[in-house]
Amino acid sequence: GTPWRIGIAHPARPGELAAVVTGRDLAVATSGTAERGAHVVDPHTGEPATALASLTLTGRSLTRTDAYATAAFAMGAGARDWVEALDGHEALGITAAGDIWRTSGFR
């Protein structure tokens, strides 16, 4: 069949996409501040995680991908390196300043 095309909303630009993910047998999960505000807590400070505005992860298992997206979002600046070390997962992050980064295998 035809691959899925999944738009990733840009958190600072309502109505705009930051990227489009295309694939088959793919789970996509996003953690961020656009929909529910600063609701993910940094476990080191006990305060809301604010370094990232959005973190989208791809993988095979939706349950695991969603959990990893939340964990990576809470990590802030360390998220990219952490996801790079995960087998079978890739990420797109958007910082609070609006800068976009991708892990090496993110398509």
C-alpha positions in Angstrom: 0.0 0.0 0.0 0.8 3.7 0.0 3.1 4.9 2.8 1.6 7.2 5.4 2.5 10.9 5.4 2.3 12.4 8.8 2.7 16.2 9.3 4.6 17.5 12.3 3.1 20.7 13.5 5.4 23.7 14.1 4.8 24.7 17.8 5.5 28.4 17.2 3.7 28.7 13.8 0.1 27.6 14.0 -1.1 26.0 10.8 2.5 25.3 9.6 4.3 22.0 9.4 7.9 21.7 10.6 8.3 18.4 8.7 6.5 15.5 7.1 7.3 11.9 8.1 6.6 9.3 5.4 6.7 5.5 6.1 5.1 2.2 6.6 4.8 0.2 9.8 5.9 3.4 11.7 4.9 4.8 15.0 5.1 8.6 15.5 4.8 10.4 18.8 5.3 14.0 19.8 5.7 15.6 23.2 5.6 19.4 23.4 4.1 22.5 24.8 1.8 23.6 22.0 -1.4 21.6 23.0 -1.2 21.2 26.8 1.4 23.9 27.8 4.4 23.1 29.9 3.2 19.8 31.4 6.3 17.6 31.2 8.4 17.9 34.3 12.2 17.9 34.3 13.0 15.2 37.0 16.2 17.0 38.0 14.6 20.3 38.9 10.9 19.4 39.5 10.0 22.3 37.2 8.5 22.1 33.7 10.9 21.2 31.0 11.4 24.3 28.8 14.5 23.7 26.6 12.4 22.2 23.8 9.1 23.3 22.3 8.5 20.0 20.5 10.1 16.6 20.2 8.8 14.0 17.7 10.1 10.4 17.8 9.6 7.6 15.2 10.0 3.9 15.9 8.1 0.6 15.6 6.2 0.3 18.8 3.8 3.2 19.6 3.8 2.6 23.3 7.6 2.6 23.5 8.0 5.5 21.0 5.5 7.6 23.0 7.3 6.9 26.3 10.7 7.7 24.7 9.3 11.0 23.2 8.2 12.2 26.7 11.5 11.1 28.3 13.5 12.8 25.6 11.5 16.0 25.8 12.2 16.1 29.6 16.0 15.8 28.8 16.1 19.0 26.8 19.5 19.6 25.3 20.6 16.0 25.9 17.7 14.5 23.9 19.4 14.4 20.5 22.4 12.3 21.8 20.2 10.0 23.8 17.9 9.3 20.8 20.9 8.8 18.5 22.0 5.9 20.9 18.5 4.3 20.8 18.2 1.4 18.3 15.4 1.9 15.8 14.3 5.4 16.8 14.9 8.8 15.3 13.8 12.3 16.3 13.1 15.8 15.2 13.4 18.5 17.9 12.4 22.1 18.0 14.0 24.2 20.6 12.2 26.9 22.6 14.1 29.4 20.4 12.6 27.8 17.3 15.8 26.0 16.0 15.1 22.6 14.4 17.4 19.6 14.7 17.2 16.0 13.5 18.9 12.8 14.4 21.1 11.3 11.7 18.5 8.9 10.4 15.4 11.1 10.6 13.7 11.2 7.2 
